[in-house]
Amino acid sequence: MRGIQPNWPAPTWVRAISTTRLDGVSQGCYNSLNLGYHVKDSPSHVALNRLRLAQQFNFMYEPMWLNQKHTTKVIEIKTPPQGDPLVDGEKGYLAEQADGAFTQLTGVPCAVLTADCLPVLLCDTQGTLVAALHCGWRGLAGGIIENTLNTIRLKANGEILAWLGPAIGPNCFEVGDDVRDVFLKDSFKSANAFKPTSKPGKWMGDLYQLASLRLRDMGVKDIYGGDYCTYTDDKHFFSYRRDKETGRMATIIWLAL
């Protein structure tokens, strides 16, 4: 199974992967490694894709799949998930509604699903805590990064590292004045993340830059990734904005033994 491994100076026992759409069993517009049950893919295909993922990376536990709703809520995983992905299926590992998770438990993967939104991974430099965030523009504007950092810094050891996974790129994320205004009301520095288009009231937004600005404002200096565009690379990535009906990739982080 091919995936993207973060190029960042995390401790060796901090493991992370961002999947592509390759090497699964789903068909049609979900071809082929769709990991989201909430789309209209066959549940049996999703279950098998998740099982393949777990086997490929030798997960001790199934990832804690979140019920993502573009919120700013982040939960701590305090107990390992239980169940069997082929038996429990969609009901198996669904945590409470949240768009981010963190843990200090060994072997418990934090995971988010995306298909244009920005996945953000965090860890501390001592390798005692990991986190995964689902950052659409609503979550970014609402403060999911700030909420997470304020919470995990009470438990983290050392500085925080951040990695920005595959998202829609700055030349493809068209938004209106309403979205731009939300960010500018919070910080005029966000203006640089929006480039005007030929259409009145339309802008190209840069999720990578918006996230980086907020991370830096919160004191995170070591930020990596931000090198992909899910919209333009249809070979490797699902994109909701491009295809509407499509699958989901997973970005996952865990503390290995």
Helices and strands as residue ranges (DSSP letters): E 3-4, E 14-19, G 28-30, H 43-56, E 65-67, E 74-76, H 85-88, G 89-91, E 94-97, E 100-103, E 110-114, E 118-124, E 130-135, H 137-142, H 144-152, E 160-164, E 174-176, H 177-186, G 188-193, E 194-196, E 202-205, H 207-217, E 222-225, H 240-243, E 249-255
